[in-house]
Amino acid sequence: MTDLISIIVATYNRPDALAATLRGLEAQTDRNFEIVIADDGSDETTGGIITAFARNTKIAVKHAWHADSGFRLAEIRNRAIRISTGDYCVFLDGDCIPRPGFVAAHRALMEPGWFVTGNRMLLSEALTQRILEKNLEPEKWGFFTWTIRRLRGEVNRLSPLFGISLGALRKRQARRWRGARGSNMAFWRRDLDAVDGFDSAFTGWGREDSDIFVRMIRSGVLRKDGRFATAVLHLWHKEADRSQLAGNERQLDQARASKRLRAQVGLSHLALEIERSKPKPSLAQPVS
């Protein structure tokens, strides 16, 4: 479908947060999108949440999954990209609740030759727990309610909620990859194909998003700032295991020092791997 947006939602064994994220997507004002769950090896509880949601929505829902073998966000995002059908891919973490205008805001910022990086508002542990336990809908809260939450120290800031038309200022950091976050970002599918997607050589938490920003900018696709338009509500979570961060930072340094545009282990590698894993047709002759 022309202008279809693929919302690719990354998750791993946090079904309550995923349910809240999916609820936020169900409430979108712009309905021309599909949802692709990029599931990094969750158990059947997450599968149940996805199945139940898909049964009760008119939005197309797809589920990309691979076995749990540690943090492999880059690879599962590539698997999700492969089964997506949109011209444009918006990447959202499964613990980030979008407000009703999220998809519409991303659509308004779509522009050939540019990718978009959004921002977030961080919720406290206590507020997150109440939202999930009581099935609250913070994506529908007004500014007054959020002001009270801010005064109580339950959110880190209010500025992401402001809707401001920044105009040309959105392109003032066009070649800057630092400071961009992967929990809320968007790329044209053709640009993802051109750089061969995310680099699955990055395993463990950290820097796989920075790597794709670096390669996109090097390829001529520049960064547009999605702040004051696309902000999401980021539910609290424990800090991820960062034991592989140092190695990933070295790998990022190598990528920056090179002239490489395409991922070392990207979409094309995954396609070959999937093809090799298909059962081969039997050559045995039937017995007469």
Buried (B, 14 or more C-beta within 10 A) or exposed (E): EEEBBBBBBBBBBBBBBBBBBBBBBBBBEBEBBBBBBBBBBBEEEBBEBBEEBBEEBEBBBBBBBEEBEEBBBBBBBBBBBBBBEBBBBBBBBBBBBBBBBBBBBBBBBBEEEBBBBBBBBBBBEEBBBBBBEEEEEBBEBEEEEBEEBBEEEBBBEEEBBEEEEBEEEBBEBBEBBEEBBBBBBBBBBEBBBBBBBBBBBBBBBBBBBBBBBBBBBBEEBBBBBBBBBBBBBBBBEEEEEEEBBEBBEEBBEEBBEEEBBBBBBBBBBBEEEEEEEEEEEEEEEEEE
